[in-house]
Amino acid sequence: MDDDAEPPTTAQSNSDGYFVILTIPVRLKRVGNEMKIIVEDGSHPEAPNPSLVRALVRAHVIRDRMLADKTLTLEEIAKSEGIVSSYATRLFRLTLLAPDIVSAILSGKQSPDLTARKLLNNMRLPPDWNEQRRSLGFA
């Protein structure tokens, strides 16, 4: 079949009348531990990724605690949150994301390739917001 050809659309009758079977281009993509159906034209609105949202919330909890009590160290906050300090550091870096990136993540408009693990493991997250957009697929 020619790649440019339209997929067939068929109409069949049943006892209630007619129905149409529509075909749209989609693909399966592994995202972290999940498989997602990606609609090729991007018309399917995404739901926010719970892991990404949870990471952003935890990051801001840590930041808020640091701002509320300037005597607390990141190690003390990490211990009280039940996480290791290196993970707390990686979470804290998320508070430096460009506001439009945070907004896109919270509304589910990030690239399907962007997972919480990928975001947290990005040790070289640039401080420049334009570079962040490019490196995380928002540009």
N, C-alpha and C positions, 0 to 999 in steps of 0.2 A: 504494500500500500504506500502511496506517495505521502511523504511527511507533510506536505502542504494541503493535502486533501482534507475536506471536512469529514469528521467522523459521522457514521450513519446515524440518523434519527429515525426511529420506527414508530408507527402508530398501530396499535392493536385494539381490537374491540373486546369488551367483556360484557357481562349482563347489565352493568350499570351505564354503559356508554363507551366512550373512548378515553384512552389515556396515552400519554406520550412518554417515551423513554428518552431523556436527554443525556448526552455524553459530554463531560467536561474534562479537560486535561488536569490530572492530579498526579502526584508522585508520593511515595512513602519516603520518609527521611528519619533516620535515627537521630534523636536529640537526647543526649544523656542516656538514661536507661529506657526511654520511651521511643515508640515509633509514632510519628505524626503524619497526617495526610496534609500535603501542601497543595493548595489550589494554585495552579500556575499563573492565573491572571491576578492573584492577590485580592480577589473580591471577598474572600471569606474573612470576616472579622475575627481576630484572634482574641482569646481570653488571656488575661495576664498569667504568666508563668509563676506558679506558687513558690517555687524554689528561689527564683530571682527576687520576688517581692519579699519573701521571708528574709533573704540576705540583706536587702536594703533596710528593712525594718530593724533588724538586729544591729546593723551598722549605725543607724541613727539613735538607737537606744544607748549604745556605747558612747557615741559622741555627746548625747545629752547628759549622760552621767558624768563625763569628763568636764563638761561646762558647768554643771550644777555644783560639783565638788572638786575644786582645783587641787585638793590635796591627794586625790586618788590617782594612782598610777594605772597604766594600761594593764599591767600584770594583776593588780588587785581587782580591777573590773572584770578581767577575764576569769579569774578564779571564782568570783562571786556569780558569774554567768555560767560557770561550769564548762568553760572552754579553755584551750591553751592560749598563751599570749600571742603566739605567731598567727593563730587563726583570728584573734581579736584585731591584730594589726592589719591583716588582709581585709577584714570586714570594715575597719575604720577607713581604709583607703576608698571605699565605695562612697563615703560622704563627700568626696572630692569630684564626683562625676558631674558632668555638665547637666544643668537642670533639664534641658530638653531630652537628654538620654534617660534620666530618671523618669520623666513624664512618659516617654515612649515605653519603657519597661512596665510601668504601672498600668498602662492602658493596653499592654499586650502587642505593641507595634514594633518590637525588636525583631531582628533577624531570627529565624528558627534555629540557626546555628548557635546563637548566644545562650549559653546555659549558665547556671549559677557556678558550677565547677569551673567553666572556662573563664568566667569573669573573676572569680576569686583566685584562680591560679595565674592570672595575668600579672606577673611580678613587675612588669615594666609599664604599668598603666601611666600614660603620659599626663603630666599636669595641665598641658595645654588642651583646652576643650575641643578645638578643631582637630587636633591629633587624636584625641579620644574618639571622636566621631568616625574618623577614618579607620582607626585600628579596631573598633568594635562593630563596624559595618553600618554606621548611621549616616555616612557621607554620600 
